[in-house]
Amino acid sequence: MAEDNKLFDLDIIAPDRMFYQGKVYFLEMKTSEGEIGVFRGHVPTTAVLVPGLVKIYQAEGEEPKEGVIHGGFVEILQDKVAIMAEIAEWPEEIDLNRAEEARVRAERRINTEGEGIDMDRAEASLRRALARIEALK
């Protein structure tokens, strides 16, 4: 019963599905300000998410369930966290070869000098590809 006092509700919502819904002990994610970890009772916060792993610890001492979030925002309340993700994927949904190819294409665009290259878009593609690759390593 003491464990229940340490849990909080987590909802991760992507445009195409409810990615995750349940009680969790601890949560880690990447924000525009850096990595953040959340326990129950966290100071209420809203943050912008950047592509990266989300680690969901369902109970104290357990290995985390990992997913990839490709941007969005998070609202942290003392007993609930809601993530609105642009894209959310489980590692088993990711094709490593496709992610590697996307990484190579993005790096090539970034390293190519010339007009017509949208650097922000190329860098965002690279961050997404690297997040997918990290989830599979």
DAJOTA-V687094 format. One record per run of one state. SS is the DSSP state (2 for helix, 1 for strand, 0 for the rest). FROM is the first residue (numbers start at 1). TO is the last residue. Records with the same first field share a line. If there is no record, write none. Layout:
SS->FROM-TO  FROM-TO
//
This chain:
0->1-2  7-7  15-16  25-25  32-33  39-44  50-51  58-64  70-71  77-79  86-87  94-95  112-118  137-137
2->3-6  91-93  96-111  119-136
1->8-14  17-24  26-31  34-38  45-49  52-57  65-69  72-76  80-85  88-90
//
